[in-house]
Each structure stands twice: as C-alpha cells, then as structure tokens.
C-alpha cells in the first residue's frame, strides 16, 4: 500500500513532470517521455502518491505497451491508474488519466467500443473542472470510436457538429482540426457529394486543412 506524498517540493515536481509529459506528446518529442515517466514513478514509489500519481501510472502503462511490448503489464498499470484515481477522489485529473488509459492502453485487452462511455464521462468531468484541453480530446476520441463501432450516421453528424462548435467556442483549434475530416466523411456518406472521396464540403476544405500544419 502506497503512502501519501506530503513533501510540497516533491508534489510541485510531480506537477511539473506531468505537464512535461503532455508537452512532450504535443511537441511529438516522444523520446523524452520515458525519462519523465520513470522519474514520476520513482517519486511516487519513494515518497508516496499524490493527485498527479495516477497520471504517472497511466503513462507507465502506455510505455509498457508501446515501448516494451508488455501488453499485460501495461494494462495492469492502466487499471492501477484508474483505481488510484478513484481512491484519491480527485476530479481534476479524471479527464487526463482517462484519456491516457482509454486511448492508449484499454483497447489492447478489451473491445475498443467499450471505451466510448469512459471517454464521454471524461469529457463531462473535464468540462466541469476546467480541463478543457483534455475534455475536448476525449470528445474527439469518443466520436472516432463511435464511428468505427457503427453508430447511426445522422446521430453521429449531430454529435460531431456539436463538439466542433464547442471546440471553436473554447478555441481548441488543434483538436477541432483533427475532428473536421470525420465530420466531412459523415456528411459525404449521408448526403449528395460531387466526389465522396474528397474531403471538401460543408465541414472543411481538403486543401486548406492539408495546409494548416505548415501555417501553425
């Protein structure tokens, strides 16, 4: 049984390291992730757990699955992250931890359609706690998985359009631009389209979206 981390300096270090994990992923500096996660795990095991420790366990589960090809171990740490999150009773980290576990670990041992509800739960909690970035990414993931699991297209179109409006409202442009292609795919499938294979229409312009990364 892990003890509680009480050293404020160590807790601040955990916060810094958690943010570093997120920044490394956003910047696509995945080579930095293992050393950051290992340090978070070391602090949690040596000095006790804090509200940032579930993220460490979740990221460690990701590393085991992706870097070390240890699916069983990774899924075990994913479940431990969720159990620790529940025991700490911290709502502020639900959206981030759920995103890591259900987007990178959970589907390796369970059907990915079973991740839709957790993504939606994490979206709602994230919006309530002000974790807008992770909330919107959870929403994006729920849309993608719902589409792949065969949700009725008209319902999908309504959901995706609503989330895109929310993303625009909260200025989550990166996540919104990742969701726009799905919206246009759905529109192409349910309505007339000059070229169903081209993602240009009501939702987006294919050429403009392809140029977006070079401009940002």
TORKEZA-919527 format. One record per residue (C-alpha): residue number from 1; x, y, z; chain; residue in one letter. Coordinates in pm, whole numbers, plus 32768, in hexadecimal, padded with zeros to 4 digits. Example, Ala and Ser with C-alpha at 12.3 -4.5 7.8 and 13.67 -1.06 7.14 Angstrom:
# residues 2
SITE nuro   c1   c2   c3 ketor titor
SITE    1 84CE 7E3E 830C     A     a
SITE    2 8557 7F96 82CA     A     s
***
This chain:
# residues 216
SITE nuro   c1   c2   c3 ketor titor
SITE    1 8000 8000 8000     A     x
SITE    2 8090 8151 7F99     A     x
SITE    3 80A4 826D 8092     A     x
SITE    4 8039 83D4 8055     A     x
SITE    5 8139 84C7 7FC9     A     x
SITE    6 8153 85EF 80B9     A     x
SITE    7 828E 86A2 8046     A     x
SITE    8 8211 87D8 7F8E     A     x
SITE    9 8353 87ED 7EC5     A     x
SITE   10 8323 868B 7E45     A     x
SITE   11 81B4 86D1 7DF6     A     x
SITE   12 821D 8805 7D2E     A     x
SITE   13 831A 872E 7C77     A     x
SITE   14 8206 8635 7C21     A     x
SITE   15 8132 874F 7B93     A     x
SITE   16 8256 87C8 7ABF     A     x
SITE   17 829C 8669 7A41     A     x
SITE   18 812E 8629 79EA     A     x
SITE   19 8126 8768 791C     A     x
SITE   20 826E 8700 787B     A     x
SITE   21 81D1 85B6 780E     A     x
SITE   22 80B3 866D 7766     A     x
SITE   23 819D 8766 76BF     A     x
SITE   24 8281 864E 7643     A     x
SITE   25 8157 85A1 75A1     A     x
SITE   26 80CE 86E2 7506     A     x
SITE   27 8228 873D 7480     A     x
SITE   28 8255 85D7 7402     A     x
SITE   29 8390 85B2 74D4     A     x
SITE   30 8334 8450 7537     A     x
SITE   31 849F 83F9 757A     A     x
SITE   32 848B 84D7 76B1     A     x
SITE   33 835C 8426 7741     A     x
SITE   34 8402 82F2 77E1     A     x
SITE   35 84F6 83B7 78BA     A     x
SITE   36 83DF 84A1 7931     A     x
SITE   37 82F3 8383 7984     A     x
SITE   38 8402 82B8 7A32     A     x
SITE   39 844D 83E3 7B11     A     x
SITE   40 82DD 840D 7B69     A     x
SITE   41 82C6 829C 7BC3     A     x
SITE   42 8404 82B3 7C92     A     x
SITE   43 837E 83DA 7D59     A     x
SITE   44 822D 8330 7D92     A     x
SITE   45 82C8 81EB 7E09     A     x
SITE   46 83D0 8291 7EE2     A     x
SITE   47 830F 83B3 7F7C     A     x
SITE   48 81A3 8347 7F5C     A     x
SITE   49 8086 8394 7E6E     A     x
SITE   50 7FDE 84E1 7E25     A     x
SITE   51 7ED4 855A 7D34     A     x
SITE   52 7FCE 854C 7C14     A     x
SITE   53 802F 83E0 7C51     A     x
SITE   54 7F0B 8346 7B8C     A     x
SITE   55 7F96 83F4 7A58     A     x
SITE   56 80E9 8355 7A9C     A     x
SITE   57 804D 81FA 7AB1     A     x
SITE   58 7F83 8237 7974     A     x
SITE   59 80B2 82B2 78B0     A     x
SITE   60 817E 818E 7935     A     x
SITE   61 8072 80A3 78B1     A     x
SITE   62 8094 814F 775F     A     x
SITE   63 820E 8121 7764     A     x
SITE   64 81F2 7FB0 77B8     A     x
SITE   65 8101 7F77 7697     A     x
SITE   66 81AE 8048 758C     A     x
SITE   67 8320 8056 75E7     A     x
SITE   68 834B 7F01 768E     A     x
SITE   69 8238 7E33 75E4     A     x
SITE   70 81B7 7DC7 773B     A     x
SITE   71 8040 7DD1 76FF     A     x
SITE   72 7FE5 7D13 783B     A     x
SITE   73 80BB 7DF4 7917     A     x
SITE   74 8044 7F2F 786A     A     x
SITE   75 7ED6 7ED6 7899     A     x
SITE   76 7F1B 7E84 7A05     A     x
SITE   77 7FAC 7FDD 7A41     A     x
SITE   78 7E8C 807C 7981     A     x
SITE   79 7D99 7FD8 7A73     A     x
SITE   80 7E73 803F 7B9A     A     x
SITE   81 7E69 81A8 7B1E     A     x
SITE   82 7CEB 81A3 7B1C     A     x
SITE   83 7CDB 8100 7C75     A     x
SITE   84 7DD0 81FC 7D04     A     x
SITE   85 7D0D 8319 7C67     A     x
SITE   86 7BCF 8299 7D0D     A     x
SITE   87 7C76 826C 7E61     A     x
SITE   88 7D06 83CD 7E5B     A     x
SITE   89 7BAD 845A 7E04     A     x
SITE   90 7C42 8568 7D26     A     x
SITE   91 7B5B 85DD 7C10     A     x
SITE   92 7C59 86D0 7B7E     A     x
SITE   93 7D27 85B7 7AE5     A     x
SITE   94 7C0F 84D3 7A69     A     x
SITE   95 7C0C 855C 7907     A     x
SITE   96 7D85 853E 78D4     A     x
SITE   97 7DAB 83E5 7971     A     x
SITE   98 7C7D 8352 78BF     A     x
SITE   99 7D01 83DA 7775     A     x
SITE  100 7E53 8334 77A0     A     x
SITE  101 7DC4 81E7 7816     A     x
SITE  102 7CA4 81C5 7720     A     x
SITE  103 7D54 8255 75F0     A     x
SITE  104 7E9A 8197 7612     A     x
SITE  105 7E75 806A 76F9     A     x
SITE  106 7D10 7FEF 772E     A     x
SITE  107 7CCA 7F7D 75C8     A     x
SITE  108 7DF0 7E8C 75D4     A     x
SITE  109 7D33 7DA5 76C1     A     x
SITE  110 7BC4 7E05 768D     A     x
SITE  111 7AE9 7E5D 7564     A     x
SITE  112 7B21 7FC9 750A     A     x
SITE  113 79A9 8008 74F1     A     x
SITE  114 79A4 7FE6 766D     A     x
SITE  115 7A75 8123 7686     A     x
SITE  116 7965 820A 75FD     A     x
SITE  117 78B3 8242 7748     A     x
SITE  118 79F9 827F 780A     A     x
SITE  119 7A5E 8382 7705     A     x
SITE  120 790C 8431 772C     A     x
SITE  121 7928 8424 78A7     A     x
SITE  122 7A85 84BC 7894     A     x
SITE  123 7A01 85CC 77AA     A     x
SITE  124 78EE 862C 789F     A     x
SITE  125 79D6 862F 79CC     A     x
SITE  126 7ADD 86F4 790E     A     x
SITE  127 79E0 87FF 78B0     A     x
SITE  128 796C 8813 7A19     A     x
SITE  129 7ACB 8835 7AA7     A     x
SITE  130 7B53 891E 799A     A     x
SITE  131 7C3B 8820 78F8     A     x
SITE  132 7BC2 8891 77A2     A     x
SITE  133 7CE7 880A 76D5     A     x
SITE  134 7CC4 86A4 774F     A     x
SITE  135 7B48 86BA 774F     A     x
SITE  136 7B42 8712 75DE     A     x
SITE  137 7C3C 8602 7582     A     x
SITE  138 7B5F 8507 763A     A     x
SITE  139 7A37 8586 756F     A     x
SITE  140 7AFD 855A 742E     A     x
SITE  141 7B5B 83F7 7490     A     x
SITE  142 79F2 83A0 74E5     A     x
SITE  143 7984 8416 738A     A     x
SITE  144 7A91 8350 72D7     A     x
SITE  145 7A4A 820D 7395     A     x
SITE  146 78D0 8239 7370     A     x
SITE  147 78FD 8256 71F7     A     x
SITE  148 79D9 8121 71E7     A     x
SITE  149 78DF 8062 72BF     A     x
SITE  150 77C4 80AC 71CC     A     x
SITE  151 76F6 81B9 7277     A     x
SITE  152 75D7 8237 719D     A     x
SITE  153 765F 8344 70B7     A     x
SITE  154 7555 844F 70EE     A     x
SITE  155 758A 8438 7265     A     x
SITE  156 7700 8442 722B     A     x
SITE  157 76E2 857C 7158     A     x
SITE  158 7622 862E 726C     A     x
SITE  159 771F 85C9 7375     A     x
SITE  160 7850 8626 72A7     A     x
SITE  161 77BD 8775 7240     A     x
SITE  162 776C 87C7 73AC     A     x
SITE  163 78CB 8772 7424     A     x
SITE  164 796C 883A 730B     A     x
SITE  165 789A 8967 736E     A     x
SITE  166 7910 8939 74D5     A     x
SITE  167 7A7A 891D 7465     A     x
SITE  168 7A5B 8A5C 739E     A     x
SITE  169 79B7 8B0C 74C5     A     x
SITE  170 7AD0 8AA4 75B1     A     x
SITE  171 7BDF 8AE8 74AC     A     x
SITE  172 7C57 897F 749B     A     x
SITE  173 7CC6 899E 7333     A     x
SITE  174 7DBB 887A 7329     A     x
SITE  175 7CB6 8782 73A3     A     x
SITE  176 7BAA 881B 72C6     A     x
SITE  177 7C7F 87F6 718D     A     x
SITE  178 7CBB 8688 71E0     A     x
SITE  179 7B41 8651 71F5     A     x
SITE  180 7ADC 8710 70BA     A     x
SITE  181 7B38 85F3 6FC9     A     x
SITE  182 7A50 8504 7083     A     x
SITE  183 7933 8600 7069     A     x
SITE  184 7969 8622 6EF2     A     x
SITE  185 797E 84A8 6EC6     A     x
SITE  186 782E 8483 6F73     A     x
SITE  187 7795 8598 6E9E     A     x
SITE  188 7818 84F0 6D62     A     x
SITE  189 777B 83A7 6DCB     A     x
SITE  190 7620 842A 6E28     A     x
SITE  191 75F1 8531 6D19     A     x
SITE  192 7639 857C 6BAD     A     x
SITE  193 77A5 85C6 6B63     A     x
SITE  194 7851 8617 6A1A     A     x
SITE  195 7977 853E 6A80     A     x
SITE  196 7944 8467 6BBA     A     x
SITE  197 7AB9 841D 6BC0     A     x
SITE  198 7B11 858D 6BE3     A     x
SITE  199 7AEC 8630 6D38     A     x
SITE  200 7A6B 877D 6CBD     A     x
SITE  201 7910 87FD 6D12     A     x
SITE  202 7848 8894 6E2D     A     x
SITE  203 793A 882D 6F40     A     x
SITE  204 7A8A 8876 6EA5     A     x
SITE  205 7B5F 88B1 6D72     A     x
SITE  206 7C58 8798 6D40     A     x
SITE  207 7D68 8879 6CAF     A     x
SITE  208 7D4C 8978 6DC7     A     x
SITE  209 7D5C 886E 6ED5     A     x
SITE  210 7E91 87D0 6E38     A     x
SITE  211 7F37 8927 6E3C     A     x
SITE  212 7ED7 8966 6FA9     A     x
SITE  213 8008 88BF 7050     A     x
SITE  214 80FE 898A 6F82     A     x
SITE  215 8059 8ACD 6FF6     A     x
SITE  216 8056 8A7C 716B     A     x
***
